[in-house]
Amino acid sequence: MSDSCALTRRRFIAGTTAAGVLTMMEHLRAGAASPRPNILWIVSEDNNPYLGCYGDKVARTPVIDALAARGVLFENCFSTAPVCAPSRFTLISGMYATCCGPANHMRAQGRIPAFLRGFPAYLRDAGYYCTNNSKTDYNAPINMKDTWDESSRQAHWRNRPGGKPFFAVFNHEVTHESRVFPAARSGQKPLDRTTDPASVRLPAYHPDTPEFRADRAHYYDQMARLDEQVGRLLAALKEDGLAEDTIVFYYSDNGGVLPRSKRFPYDSGTHVPLIIYFPEKFRHLAPAAPGSRIDWPVNFVDFAPTVLNLAGVPIPQYMQGRPFAGPGAAPRDYSFSFRDRMDERYDMIRTVRDRRYRYLRNYMPHLPWGQYVSYMFQQQSVKVWHRLYKEGKLSGPQKTFWEEKPAEELYDLQTDPDEVNNLAGSAQHQEILQRMRAALRRHLVEVRDNGFIPEGSDLEGYDASRNERDYPVEAVIDAAEMASRRDPANLPKLVELLDHANECMRWWGALGCVMLRQKAAPAAAALLRRLDDSSGSVQVAAAEALCWTEHEQKGVAALAKLATEHPKPRVRLQAMNALDHIGDKARLALPAIEKACKDTDNYVVRAAKTTAALLKGQEPAAE
């Protein structure tokens, strides 16, 4: 059974059984007889381990480095997604966002099962005072009153009733992506020392320009500011006489934030720092001695079970992670992450990481990595990078970021930390490729990954996607894998999928034709039938595929209508993305695109404005 299985035998199990109730009572009695730790989460936003304790020689982070020297440092901790909201879903729930669609997409409301609670609710049931200061962004209708005693800018352990143990979260925005944007830099209090742009290392996929060096240097300055804020919080803990009663976590909510990091599920987008300090009286709960470094993978899905485990609270049966500290803690072999829609742009990538290798499966390889996400393009280095590409001044990995993807990627992080040398085709690495591919496949099936369902479908969500009749997950994954191979020899099978009774199968059949472009022309008759499909998403994919056949005008007209008239906003967004994908062919739909610029959905508006600007020969406005 793989690491992602919720029913692992190597952790506490709690449910509605009599045994579960007895276990809960035993833990509560034990908690009453012995001290229970306070638990403090210090969370930063959008940063990789730009820290001295992780070997970064440019970093100025003495407070966090000192915490690592006294605590346990995890070298391979990964967020489940390279962006905040889907990852924060996992942090609050102990479940993968991909099992509760559309929580796997950025800024969505996951369809969660009735039994799911924000995990601090279990701590509160056991007598803990739980506070959040103050970001939520959970991508699901989590019951906030059940989850937190207080969630606000004023939330603090200091507000707890006397004698109660606490679980407190403090979120620090100083390293957020927006702090690199030009508007955020003006008026900022200067540091005693700033980072020299000449001192920073640029990864192999970045062009060496003044803008890239300036953005990276500025981000090191933001990390220095973060370190000061962490120092003030730890000083407050000591001032209150709580430092030796509190287990302290420091971590980031996802990787980032420089180009090809946040939003992209490489190490640059998912590798986060994790440091945990265990005071002496709770050192028996630590997975290793003070000053140790642990190299086995840790994933955000493990955080909720770990906190419950440290507090002596049974772990609900539905949680899909495992504790990495406290009684019964066990290492995992793999960490799983994903990417789906990021703001207004769709993509679908699944990835697995072990201690050394990362494998990625691109299910929409016809899309470039570097799609135009308007928020991302507020960063100066992103704009420069894109301009250099359009001017034909890039080569190698600096160029490929703006181009189509392979179906599979494999990287050796030991020899290739920038993940630019794809080993998927290497004869010497086929055994590793097959092992990682199989591990990812097992995970996708076990969590019944909702990313293979078009966003907006009634099949999304924990309960709906567990109906094997409506969502035959293995067959759908098979269809997606075939479609994304982009092999013209599979066109007859794709045509068969177009007439399948299941919406997901028809969708992947149509997407497979999209990915083949002109080579899917023999499927035109079957695609035309799908313009009247009961699924708006299937209609969009079929219309886009037709834009590469002799029925181009019918395809464009169908997309124009779907982008402006379909009642589901995510279908309208899918249609706008399709119009962007077909480039100059979309000129016929320019009036509809301009109409969509006034849509009620912000993401539809962003996508429409970008496409309209490009069709008019203008530079899109980043926002």
C-alpha positions in Angstrom: 0.0 0.0 0.0 1.5 3.4 -1.0 2.3 6.4 1.2 -0.9 8.2 0.2 -3.2 5.5 1.7 -5.3 6.9 4.5 -5.6 3.5 6.2 -1.9 3.0 7.0 -1.3 0.7 10.0 1.6 2.8 11.2 -0.4 5.6 12.8 -3.2 6.2 15.2 -6.7 5.4 13.9 -9.8 7.0 15.2 -13.3 6.6 14.0 -16.8 6.0 15.2 -16.1 2.6 16.6 -16.0 1.7 20.3 -12.3 1.2 20.0 -11.9 4.7 18.6 -13.9 6.2 21.5 -11.8 4.2 24.1 -8.6 5.4 22.4 -9.8 9.0 22.6 -10.6 8.6 26.3 -7.2 7.1 27.0 -5.4 10.0 25.3 -7.5 12.6 27.2 -6.8 10.9 30.5 -3.1 10.8 29.6 -3.2 14.5 28.7 -4.8 15.3 32.1 -2.0 13.5 33.9 0.9 14.9 32.0 1.7 18.3 30.4 0.6 18.7 26.8 2.7 20.8 24.5 1.6 24.1 23.1 2.2 24.1 19.4 3.1 27.2 17.4 3.1 27.4 13.6 5.1 30.2 12.1 4.2 30.3 8.4 5.9 32.4 5.7 4.5 32.7 2.1 5.9 31.8 -1.2 9.5 30.9 -0.4 11.9 28.1 -1.0 14.6 27.5 1.7 16.5 30.8 1.2 18.0 30.2 4.6 21.5 29.9 5.9 20.7 26.7 7.7 19.9 25.2 4.3 23.3 26.1 2.9 22.3 29.4 1.2 25.4 31.6 1.5 23.6 34.8 0.5 20.8 34.5 3.1 20.8 36.6 6.2 18.5 34.6 8.5 20.2 34.3 11.9 17.0 33.7 13.9 15.7 30.9 11.8 19.2 29.4 11.5 19.4 29.4 15.3 16.0 27.7 15.6 17.3 25.0 13.2 20.5 24.5 15.3 18.3 23.8 18.3 15.6 21.9 16.4 15.1 19.4 13.6 15.5 20.4 10.0 13.7 18.6 7.3 15.6 18.7 4.0 12.8 17.4 1.8 9.5 19.0 2.8 7.1 19.7 -0.1 3.8 21.5 -0.5 1.0 19.6 -2.2 0.7 22.4 -4.8 3.0 25.2 -5.9 0.4 27.8 -4.8 -1.3 28.7 -1.6 -5.0 27.9 -1.7 -4.9 24.2 -2.8 -2.0 23.6 -0.4 -3.8 25.3 2.5 -6.7 23.0 1.8 -4.4 20.1 2.6 -2.9 21.8 5.6 -6.3 22.4 7.2 -7.9 19.1 6.3 -5.1 16.4 6.2 -6.5 15.4 2.8 -5.2 16.0 -0.8 -7.2 18.7 -2.5 -7.3 16.5 -5.6 -9.8 14.2 -3.8 -12.3 17.1 -3.2 -12.6 18.9 -6.5 -12.5 21.7 -7.4 -10.3 22.4 -4.4 -7.4 21.3 -6.7 -7.8 24.5 -8.7 -6.7 27.9 -7.6 -9.5 30.0 -5.9 -12.3 27.4 -5.9 -14.7 25.9 -3.4 -13.9 22.2 -2.9 -16.9 19.9 -2.5 -16.0 18.3 0.8 -17.6 15.4 2.6 -19.9 16.1 5.6 -17.5 14.5 8.0 -14.6 16.8 7.2 -13.6 19.2 9.9 -10.7 21.7 10.0 -8.2 19.7 12.1 -7.9 22.2 14.9 -11.5 21.3 15.8 -10.2 18.0 17.2 -7.6 19.9 19.3 -10.4 22.1 20.6 -12.4 19.0 21.5 -9.4 17.9 23.5 -9.1 21.2 25.4 -6.8 23.2 23.2 -7.2 26.9 22.5 -6.7 27.4 18.8 -6.0 30.6 17.0 -5.2 31.7 13.5 -3.5 35.1 12.6 -4.9 35.3 10.1 -4.8 34.0 6.5 -7.3 31.2 5.7 -7.6 30.7 2.0 -8.7 27.1 2.4 -10.3 26.6 -1.0 -13.3 24.9 0.7 -16.3 25.8 2.9 -14.5 24.9 6.2 -16.5 25.7 9.2 -14.5 28.5 10.8 -16.4 28.6 14.1 -15.8 24.9 14.6 -12.1 25.2 13.5 -10.9 28.2 15.4 -11.5 29.9 18.8 -10.4 33.0 16.9 -9.2 33.7 13.4 -8.3 37.4 12.9 -5.5 39.9 13.0 -5.9 40.0 16.7 -5.8 36.2 17.3 -3.0 35.3 19.8 -2.2 32.7 22.4 -2.3 35.5 24.9 -6.1 35.6 24.6 -6.6 32.1 25.8 -8.3 31.2 29.1 -5.8 30.5 31.9 -4.1 27.2 31.8 -5.2 26.0 28.4 -2.7 24.6 26.0 -2.7 26.3 22.7 -2.3 25.8 19.0 -1.5 29.1 17.3 -0.8 30.0 13.7 0.9 33.2 12.6 1.1 33.9 8.9 3.8 36.3 7.5 3.1 38.0 4.2 6.5 39.8 3.9 7.7 37.1 1.5 4.6 36.9 -0.6 4.9 37.2 -4.4 3.4 40.6 -4.4 6.3 42.0 -2.4 8.5 41.6 -5.4 6.2 43.7 -7.6 7.5 47.3 -8.2 4.5 48.9 -6.5 5.3 47.1 -3.2 8.9 48.3 -3.1 8.3 52.0 -2.9 8.1 53.5 0.6 9.4 50.3 2.2 11.6 50.9 5.2 15.2 50.4 4.2 17.3 47.6 5.7 20.7 48.2 7.4 22.2 46.1 4.6 20.7 45.1 1.3 21.6 42.2 -1.0 24.1 42.8 -3.7 22.5 41.6 -7.0 25.9 40.4 -8.2 26.1 37.9 -5.3 23.0 35.9 -6.1 22.9 32.7 -8.1 20.5 32.5 -11.0 19.2 29.0 -11.9 20.1 27.7 -15.4 16.6 28.4 -16.7 16.8 32.2 -16.0 18.5 34.6 -18.4 21.1 36.7 -16.6 19.6 40.2 -16.8 19.7 43.1 -14.3 16.0 42.6 -13.7 16.4 39.0 -12.7 19.3 39.8 -10.4 17.4 42.8 -8.9 14.3 40.7 -8.2 16.3 37.9 -6.6 18.3 40.2 -4.5 15.2 42.0 -3.3 13.7 38.7 -2.3 16.7 37.9 -0.1 16.0 41.3 1.6 12.4 40.2 2.2 13.7 37.0 3.7 15.8 39.1 6.1 12.7 41.0 7.0 10.9 37.7 7.7 13.7 36.6 9.9 13.3 39.7 12.0 9.6 39.1 12.3 10.1 35.5 13.4 12.6 36.8 16.0 10.0 39.1 17.5 7.4 36.3 17.7 9.9 34.0 19.4 10.8 36.8 21.8 7.2 37.2 22.7 6.9 33.4 23.4 10.0 33.7 25.7 8.7 36.8 27.3 5.5 35.0 28.3 7.5 32.2 29.8 6.2 29.7 27.2 9.4 28.9 25.2 10.0 25.6 27.0 6.4 24.5 26.8 5.9 25.1 23.1 6.8 23.0 20.0 7.6 25.5 17.3 7.1 24.8 13.5 8.5 27.1 10.9 7.6 26.5 7.3 6.4 28.2 4.0 3.0 27.6 2.4 4.6 26.8 -1.0 7.8 27.4 -2.9 8.6 30.5 -4.9 8.4 33.2 -5.7 10.7 34.0 -8.6 9.8 32.9 -12.2 9.2 29.2 -12.8 8.8 28.5 -9.1 5.4 29.5 -7.7 2.7 27.8 -9.8 5.2 25.2 -11.2 5.4 21.8 -9.4 9.2 21.5 -9.5 11.3 21.7 -6.4 11.4 25.5 -7.1 7.6 25.6 -6.6 7.0 22.9 -3.9 10.2 22.6 -1.9 9.7 24.5 1.4 11.7 24.9 4.6 10.5 23.0 7.6 12.1 23.4 11.0 10.7 22.1 14.2 11.9 23.0 17.7 11.1 20.6 20.5 11.8 21.9 24.1 13.5 19.6 26.4 10.4 18.3 28.2 8.9 17.3 24.8 12.1 16.1 23.2 10.8 12.5 23.4 8.3 13.5 20.7 11.0 14.5 18.2 11.9 12.3 15.3 15.6 13.0 15.9 18.0 14.8 18.3 18.4 18.6 18.3 20.5 19.9 15.4 19.6 16.8 13.3 18.7 16.9 9.6 16.1 14.5 8.1 16.2 13.7 4.4 13.1 11.5 4.0 10.2 13.2 2.2 7.5 15.1 4.2 4.4 16.4 2.6 1.7 18.9 3.7 -0.8 16.1 4.0 1.3 14.9 7.0 1.0 18.1 9.0 -2.5 17.7 10.5 -1.8 14.1 11.6 1.5 15.2 13.1 0.0 18.0 15.2 -2.7 15.8 16.4 -0.2 13.1 17.2 2.0 15.5 19.2 -1.0 16.7 21.2 -2.1 13.1 22.0 -5.3 13.4 20.0 -6.3 10.4 17.8 -6.0 10.9 14.1 -9.3 10.7 12.1 -9.5 7.7 9.8 -10.2 9.8 6.7 -6.9 11.7 6.9 -4.5 10.7 4.1 -1.2 11.6 5.7 0.9 10.1 8.4 2.7 11.7 11.4 6.4 12.4 11.1 6.8 13.2 14.8 5.4 11.9 18.0 4.5 8.3 18.9 4.4 5.9 16.0 5.9 8.4 13.5 7.1 6.8 10.3 8.9 8.1 7.3 7.4 8.0 3.8 9.1 7.1 0.6 7.3 9.6 -1.7 5.8 13.0 -1.7 3.0 13.8 -4.2 2.2 17.2 -5.6 0.1 18.6 -8.5 -0.8 21.6 -10.6 -4.2 22.4 -12.1 -5.8 25.7 -13.0 -3.7 28.7 -11.8 -5.9 31.8 -11.7 -7.2 32.2 -15.3 -5.0 29.5 -16.9 -5.5 25.8 -17.1 -2.9 23.1 -17.0 -2.6 19.6 -15.4 0.6 18.2 -14.0 1.1 15.4 -11.5 4.4 14.8 -9.8 6.1 12.5 -7.3 9.4 13.1 -5.4 11.6 10.8 -3.4 14.8 11.7 -1.7 16.6 12.2 -5.0 14.4 12.1 -8.0 11.3 14.0 -9.3 9.0 12.6 -11.9 6.3 14.7 -13.6 3.5 13.6 -15.8 2.2 16.4 -18.0 -1.5 15.7 -19.0 -1.7 18.8 -21.1 1.7 18.9 -22.8 0.4 21.0 -25.7 0.3 24.0 -23.4 3.6 25.9 -22.6 4.8 26.1 -19.0 4.9 29.9 -19.4 1.2 30.8 -20.1 0.2 34.4 -19.6 -1.1 34.6 -16.0 -1.8 38.3 -15.5 -0.9 38.3 -11.8 2.4 36.6 -12.4 3.3 39.1 -15.1 3.4 41.9 -12.6 6.9 40.7 -11.7 9.5 42.6 -13.8 11.7 39.6 -14.5 8.8 37.7 -15.9 8.1 40.5 -18.4 11.7 40.7 -19.4 12.0 36.9 -19.8 8.9 36.8 -22.1 10.1 39.7 -24.2 13.5 38.1 -24.7 11.8 34.9 -25.9 9.6 36.8 -28.4 12.8 38.6 -29.7 14.4 35.2 -30.3 17.3 35.9 -27.8 17.0 32.7 -25.7 18.2 29.2 -26.0 18.2 26.0 -24.0 16.0 25.8 -20.8 15.6 29.6 -20.9 13.7 29.2 -24.1 11.8 26.0 -23.5 9.9 27.5 -20.6 7.7 29.3 -23.2 7.2 26.2 -25.3 5.2 23.0 -25.3 6.0 20.3 -22.7 7.0 16.6 -23.0 4.5 14.1 -21.6 7.0 12.9 -19.0 9.9 14.5 -17.1 12.4 12.9 -14.7 15.1 14.8 -12.8 18.0 13.9 -10.6 18.0 16.6 -7.9 21.4 15.5 -6.7 23.2 16.3 -9.9 20.6 18.7 -11.4 19.1 20.9 -8.7 17.6 23.3 -11.3 15.7 20.4 -13.0 16.7 21.2 -16.6 18.1 17.9 -17.8 15.1 15.6 -18.5 16.1 12.0 -18.0 12.8 10.5 -19.0 14.4 9.3 -22.3 17.6 8.1 -20.7 18.2 4.3 -21.0 20.2 4.3 -17.8 17.2 5.7 -15.8 14.3 3.6 -17.1 14.1 1.5 -13.9 13.8 4.7 -11.9 11.3 6.2 -14.4 9.1 3.1 -14.2 9.2 3.0 -10.4 8.3 6.6 -10.0 5.6 6.4 -12.7 4.0 3.4 -10.9 4.1 5.2 -7.5 2.3 8.2 -9.0 -0.3 6.0 -10.7 -1.1 4.2 -7.4 -1.5 7.5 -5.7 -3.8 9.0 -8.4 -6.1 5.9 -8.1 -6.1 5.8 -4.3 -7.2 9.5 -3.9 -9.5 9.2 -6.9 -7.9 12.3 -8.3 -10.5 14.9 -9.4 -8.2 16.7 -11.8 -9.2 14.2 -14.5 -12.7 15.6 -14.3 -13.4 18.9 -16.1 -13.8 21.8 -13.7 -17.5 22.6 -13.2 -18.7 19.1 -13.7 -21.2 17.6 -11.3 -18.8 14.7 -10.9 -16.3 16.8 -8.9 -16.1 16.4 -5.2 -15.3 13.8 -2.6 -18.7 12.1 -2.6 -19.5 12.3 -6.3 -16.1 11.1 -7.4 -16.3 8.0 -5.3 -19.1 6.6 -7.4 -17.3 4.1 -9.6 -20.1 4.0 -12.1 -20.0 7.7 -12.7 -16.3 8.1 -12.3 -14.4 5.0 -13.3 -11.1 6.5 -12.3 -8.6 4.0 -13.7 -10.3 4.0 -17.1 -10.4 7.8 -17.1 -6.7 8.0 -16.2 -5.9 5.5 -19.0 -7.8 7.8 -21.4 -5.9 10.8 -20.2 -2.5 9.1 -20.5 -3.4 8.0 -24.1 -4.6 11.4 -25.1 -1.5 13.2 -23.7 0.9 10.9 -25.6 -0.1 12.9 -28.7 0.3 9.8 -30.9 -1.7 10.0 -34.2 -1.9 6.2 -34.2 -4.4 6.6 -31.2 -6.8 8.7 -33.2 -9.3 5.9 -33.8 -9.4 5.2 -30.0 -9.9 8.9 -29.3 -12.9 8.9 -31.8 -14.4 6.0 -29.8 -14.0 8.0 -26.6 -15.9 10.9 -28.2 -19.1 8.7 -28.2 -18.5 7.2 -24.7 -21.4 7.5 -22.2 -19.1 9.0 -19.6 -18.4 12.8 -19.6 -14.8 12.4 -18.5 -14.0 9.9 -21.2 -15.6 12.1 -23.9 -13.6 15.1 -22.5 -10.3 13.3 -22.8 -11.2 12.1 -26.2 -11.8 15.6 -27.4 -8.7 16.9 -25.6 -6.6 14.2 -27.3 -7.8 15.6 -30.6 -6.9 19.1 -29.4 -3.4 17.9 -28.7 -3.0 16.4 -32.1 -4.2 19.6 -33.8 -4.2 19.1 -37.6 -3.5 15.4 -37.3 -6.9 15.0 -35.7 -8.7 16.2 -38.9 -10.1 12.7 -39.7 -12.1 13.0 -36.5 -14.0 16.1 -37.6 -17.4 14.4 -38.0 -17.2 13.0 -34.5 -16.1 16.3 -33.1 -19.0 18.1 -34.8 -21.4 15.8 -33.0 -19.9 16.9 -29.7 -20.8 20.5 -30.2 -24.2 19.6 -28.9 -22.8 17.5 -26.0 -24.5 17.7 -22.6 -21.2 18.8 -21.1 -20.1 22.3 -21.7 -16.4 21.3 -21.2 -16.7 18.6 -23.9 -18.2 21.2 -26.2 -15.3 23.5 -25.6 -12.7 20.8 -26.2 -14.4 19.6 -29.4 -14.8 23.2 -30.7 -11.1 23.9 -30.1 -10.1 20.7 -31.9 -12.3 21.7 -34.9 -10.3 25.0 -35.1 -7.5 22.9 -36.6 -9.6 21.3 -39.2 -11.6 22.5 -42.3 -14.4 23.4 -39.9 -12.3 26.1 -38.3 -15.1 28.7 -38.5 -17.7 26.4 -36.8 -15.1 25.8 -34.0 -14.4 29.5 -33.5 -18.1 30.4 -33.6 -18.9 27.7 -31.0 -16.1 28.9 -28.7 -17.3 32.5 -29.0 -20.8 31.5 -28.0 -19.6 29.3 -25.1 -17.3 32.1 -23.8 -20.2 34.6 -23.6 -23.4 32.6 -23.1 -22.7 29.4 -21.1 -24.2 29.6 -17.6 -21.2 28.0 -15.9 -18.3 30.5 -15.4 -15.7 27.8 -15.6 -17.0 26.6 -18.9 -16.8 30.2 -20.1 -13.2 30.3 -18.8 -12.3 27.1 -20.6 -13.7 28.6 -23.8 -11.7 31.8 -23.3 -8.6 29.7 -22.8 -9.3 27.8 -26.0 -9.6 31.0 -27.9 -6.3 32.1 -26.6 -4.7 28.8 -27.6 -5.7 29.1 -31.2 -4.0 32.4 -31.7 -4.9 34.5 -34.8 -7.7 32.1 -35.6 -9.6 33.8 -32.8 -9.9 37.0 -34.7 -13.3 35.9 -35.9 -14.4 35.9 -32.3 -13.0 39.3 -31.3 -16.4 40.9 -30.7 -17.3 38.1 -28.4 -14.0 38.3 -26.6 -14.5 42.0 -26.0 -17.9 41.2 -24.7 -16.3 38.7 -22.3 -14.1 41.5 -20.9 -17.2 42.6 -19.0 -18.0 39.1 -17.7 -19.1 38.8 -14.0 -16.3 36.3 -13.4 -12.9 37.9 -12.8 -10.9 35.1 -14.3 -12.9 35.2 -17.5 -12.3 38.9 -17.6 -8.6 38.5 -17.2 -8.3 35.9 -19.9 -10.5 37.9 -22.3 -8.5 41.1 -21.8 -5.3 39.2 -22.5 -6.6 37.6 -25.7 -8.2 40.8 -26.9 -4.9 42.7 -26.4 -2.9 40.1 -28.3 -5.3 40.0 -31.2 -5.0 43.8 -31.4 -1.2 43.7 -31.4 -1.1 45.3 -27.9 0.8 44.3 -24.7 -1.6 42.7 -22.2 -2.0 44.5 -19.0 -0.7 42.6 -15.9 -3.1 42.8 -13.0 
